[in-house]
Amino acid sequence: MLAKDVRLVAIESDAVVIEQGTERTRFKVASLAGLPELPSLLRR
């Protein structure tokens, strides 16, 4: 669960992106080779 007013913006192959208000933060994560890439959570 994310803190109040924090949104999960994207799950990328090597990072997750969260947003709180106008501030966007990208957290790098270890990737596992051979796994499929997850789709972006941004509305297009």
N, C-alpha and C positions, 0 to 999 in steps of 0.2 A: 504494500500500500504506500502511496506517495503522500507527502505532507499536503495540507490544505493549500489550494491554489497552485499546486505544482502539476504540470501536465507532462506525460510522456509523449514526446513529439515524434521520435523515430527510433527504430531498432535497426542498426546498420551491421554489416558483417564484422566490424571491429570496434563498435562503440554504440552507446545509447545516448539519445539527446533528450534533455528535459527542458522545460520552460517554466519560469515563474514570473508573471507580469511581462515585462519587456526583456528580461534577461534570459538568454539561452545558454545552456551549458552542455558540452559534449564530454562524456566519460568514456575513455578507451577501455575496452575489455579484451581479454584473450580470446582469440578465435580458434575454432577447431576446424582443421582442414577437412574438406570433403562434405561438410554439411551444407544444405541449401541455404541461400541468402533469404532472409525474411523481408517482406515488403515494407515500404515506407508507411508510416501511419498518418502522414500528411494528407489532407483532403485536397484533391486536385480538381 
